[in-house]
């Protein structure tokens, strides 16, 4: 009986050893197979990407733009909005008196401002006049430039750019500049809505005073036959 029992235990141990060898062989085979085998089952891999978009498949992070446009046509032609960022800028055409100024004469010219259709909102401030770049003028010593007076009015509703705009009556445009041409800038800031959402209208008035403010050592004759081309900048800043 003991011998029989010993034989049974030997047989059972042989069977268990065979099963261990088969399991080891299968595991080894899986390791060799790599991607398709047992080794990969322990660590599936995956990659997920996301990006910052605009909700329509485009880029979702971008800088804003601030761009002021001008329109120097009297009736503010809708097709005449331009960007003029360098001196001398767009051309304001003053009324006929400007071509033959004599003491006591006054001339007028309009300009309108807005933001571009893709711009954010911002503010603008009128700067004092300087000499226009690249425009031939004849004013040695700046006598005529220094003698002329300037006034500027503005409103967010269209108005006629002439003497009536400077009446100061209730509801009339607001006076923002009044003084010597070369030293007088705007006294107030105007706000422009984003995306061309508002228009700010301006009217410039130039006057050659009577009597003339003669510079030391000059006579009225010294002011004749001169020409100037003043240029103004509107300094803009995004809101």
Buried (B, 14 or more C-beta within 10 A) or exposed (E): EEEEEEEEEEEEEEEEEEEEEEEEEEEEEBEEEEEEBBBBEEEEEEEEEEEEEEEEEEEEEEEEEBBBBBBBBBEBEEEBBEEBEEBBBBBBEBBEBBEEBEEEBBBBBBBBBBBBEEBBBBBBBBBBBBBBEEBEBEBEEBBBBBBBBBBBBBBBEEBEBEEEBBEEEEEBBEBBBBEBBBEBBBBEEBEBBBEBEBBBBBBBBBBBEEEBEEBEEEEEEBBEEBEBBBBBBBEBEBE
